[in-house]
Amino acid sequence: EALIWLCIILSEPSRLFHQAPHVNTGRKHGAALYSFKECFSLYDRQRKGRIEAQELIIVMRCLGSNPTPSEVQRHLLSHGIDRGGELDFSTFLSIMHRQLQQEAPEEEILEAMRMADKEQKGFILASELRAKLTGLGEKLTDKEVDELLKEAGVGADGRVNCEQFAKAVTRSSAKR
């Protein structure tokens, strides 16, 4: 399912994360995968099912991603591939998936929010969210959490809409 969603994202960048990955989009999956494979194949000059590592950045950018050279190098190293090496389509998909996650912080935040949403209704208690943000990982201050909650909006019932909060966080980090 993640592979299919990745292919949809890459073949239709304007729809990036506007549709949940579990939504059935019918025949688009096959067409997207075909487009994705076709782009990879353009750089598989020797028709071995592999592309040269030095061309990875070009292929990624052709598909709408925007990695820096250092990000590409990091991806290659994480798969044990040096700059003069080659990678197959499966490795390429893994790298693209990781890159897209980095380029879409709103989706990553939303996914984390969904995991905290025990009832799976798109909301989380503001008090629970505050406890997580001030107590786990890269801890935020109460003032920072207050600002985010204010921007996202807390309902009369004390709950925060997960999507609105993810948007507020990405808007807030873009202002910095």
Contacts in CASP RR format, 6 or more apart in sequence:
PFRMAT RR
TARGET T0000
AUTHOR 0000-0000-0000
METHOD contacts of the structure
MODEL  1
EALIWLCIILSEPSRLFHQAPHVNTGRKHGAALYSFKECFSLYDRQRKGR
IEAQELIIVMRCLGSNPTPSEVQRHLLSHGIDRGGELDFSTFLSIMHRQL
QQEAPEEEILEAMRMADKEQKGFILASELRAKLTGLGEKLTDKEVDELLK
EAGVGADGRVNCEQFAKAVTRSSAKR
1 21 0 8 1.000
1 22 0 8 1.000
2 21 0 8 1.000
2 97 0 8 1.000
3 33 0 8 1.000
3 93 0 8 1.000
3 97 0 8 1.000
4 29 0 8 1.000
4 30 0 8 1.000
4 32 0 8 1.000
4 33 0 8 1.000
5 21 0 8 1.000
6 36 0 8 1.000
6 93 0 8 1.000
6 96 0 8 1.000
6 97 0 8 1.000
6 100 0 8 1.000
7 29 0 8 1.000
7 30 0 8 1.000
7 32 0 8 1.000
7 33 0 8 1.000
7 35 0 8 1.000
7 36 0 8 1.000
8 15 0 8 1.000
8 19 0 8 1.000
8 25 0 8 1.000
8 28 0 8 1.000
8 29 0 8 1.000
8 32 0 8 1.000
9 15 0 8 1.000
9 16 0 8 1.000
9 17 0 8 1.000
9 100 0 8 1.000
10 32 0 8 1.000
10 35 0 8 1.000
10 36 0 8 1.000
10 63 0 8 1.000
10 64 0 8 1.000
10 65 0 8 1.000
10 96 0 8 1.000
10 100 0 8 1.000
11 28 0 8 1.000
11 31 0 8 1.000
11 32 0 8 1.000
11 35 0 8 1.000
11 36 0 8 1.000
12 28 0 8 1.000
12 32 0 8 1.000
13 64 0 8 1.000
16 104 0 8 1.000
17 104 0 8 1.000
17 106 0 8 1.000
17 107 0 8 1.000
19 25 0 8 1.000
36 63 0 8 1.000
36 93 0 8 1.000
37 89 0 8 1.000
39 59 0 8 1.000
39 62 0 8 1.000
39 63 0 8 1.000
40 51 0 8 1.000
40 59 0 8 1.000
40 89 0 8 1.000
40 92 0 8 1.000
41 49 0 8 1.000
42 59 0 8 1.000
42 62 0 8 1.000
43 51 0 8 1.000
43 52 0 8 1.000
43 55 0 8 1.000
43 58 0 8 1.000
43 59 0 8 1.000
44 50 0 8 1.000
44 51 0 8 1.000
48 86 0 8 1.000
49 88 0 8 1.000
49 89 0 8 1.000
50 86 0 8 1.000
50 87 0 8 1.000
50 88 0 8 1.000
51 59 0 8 1.000
51 86 0 8 1.000
51 87 0 8 1.000
51 92 0 8 1.000
52 84 0 8 1.000
52 85 0 8 1.000
52 86 0 8 1.000
53 76 0 8 1.000
53 81 0 8 1.000
53 82 0 8 1.000
53 83 0 8 1.000
53 84 0 8 1.000
53 85 0 8 1.000
53 86 0 8 1.000
53 87 0 8 1.000
54 83 0 8 1.000
54 84 0 8 1.000
56 72 0 8 1.000
56 75 0 8 1.000
56 76 0 8 1.000
56 87 0 8 1.000
56 92 0 8 1.000
56 95 0 8 1.000
57 67 0 8 1.000
57 69 0 8 1.000
57 72 0 8 1.000
59 92 0 8 1.000
60 67 0 8 1.000
60 72 0 8 1.000
60 95 0 8 1.000
60 96 0 8 1.000
60 99 0 8 1.000
61 67 0 8 1.000
63 96 0 8 1.000
65 96 0 8 1.000
65 99 0 8 1.000
65 100 0 8 1.000
65 103 0 8 1.000
66 103 0 8 1.000
67 75 0 8 1.000
67 99 0 8 1.000
71 99 0 8 1.000
71 102 0 8 1.000
73 83 0 8 1.000
75 95 0 8 1.000
75 98 0 8 1.000
75 99 0 8 1.000
76 82 0 8 1.000
76 83 0 8 1.000
76 87 0 8 1.000
76 95 0 8 1.000
78 98 0 8 1.000
79 87 0 8 1.000
79 91 0 8 1.000
79 94 0 8 1.000
79 95 0 8 1.000
81 87 0 8 1.000
81 91 0 8 1.000
87 95 0 8 1.000
101 107 0 8 1.000
101 108 0 8 1.000
105 169 0 8 1.000
105 170 0 8 1.000
105 173 0 8 1.000
106 166 0 8 1.000
106 167 0 8 1.000
106 169 0 8 1.000
106 170 0 8 1.000
107 166 0 8 1.000
109 165 0 8 1.000
109 166 0 8 1.000
109 169 0 8 1.000
109 170 0 8 1.000
110 162 0 8 1.000
110 163 0 8 1.000
110 166 0 8 1.000
113 122 0 8 1.000
113 124 0 8 1.000
113 162 0 8 1.000
113 165 0 8 1.000
113 166 0 8 1.000
114 120 0 8 1.000
114 122 0 8 1.000
114 162 0 8 1.000
116 124 0 8 1.000
116 128 0 8 1.000
116 129 0 8 1.000
116 132 0 8 1.000
117 123 0 8 1.000
117 124 0 8 1.000
117 162 0 8 1.000
122 161 0 8 1.000
122 162 0 8 1.000
122 163 0 8 1.000
123 159 0 8 1.000
123 160 0 8 1.000
123 161 0 8 1.000
123 162 0 8 1.000
124 159 0 8 1.000
124 160 0 8 1.000
124 162 0 8 1.000
124 165 0 8 1.000
125 158 0 8 1.000
125 159 0 8 1.000
125 160 0 8 1.000
126 149 0 8 1.000
126 154 0 8 1.000
126 155 0 8 1.000
126 158 0 8 1.000
126 159 0 8 1.000
126 160 0 8 1.000
127 158 0 8 1.000
129 145 0 8 1.000
129 149 0 8 1.000
129 160 0 8 1.000
129 165 0 8 1.000
130 142 0 8 1.000
130 145 0 8 1.000
130 149 0 8 1.000
133 139 0 8 1.000
133 140 0 8 1.000
133 144 0 8 1.000
133 145 0 8 1.000
133 148 0 8 1.000
134 140 0 8 1.000
134 141 0 8 1.000
134 142 0 8 1.000
134 145 0 8 1.000
140 148 0 8 1.000
147 172 0 8 1.000
148 165 0 8 1.000
148 168 0 8 1.000
148 169 0 8 1.000
148 172 0 8 1.000
149 160 0 8 1.000
149 165 0 8 1.000
151 168 0 8 1.000
151 171 0 8 1.000
151 172 0 8 1.000
152 160 0 8 1.000
152 161 0 8 1.000
152 164 0 8 1.000
152 165 0 8 1.000
152 167 0 8 1.000
152 168 0 8 1.000
152 169 0 8 1.000
153 160 0 8 1.000
153 161 0 8 1.000
153 164 0 8 1.000
153 168 0 8 1.000
154 160 0 8 1.000
END
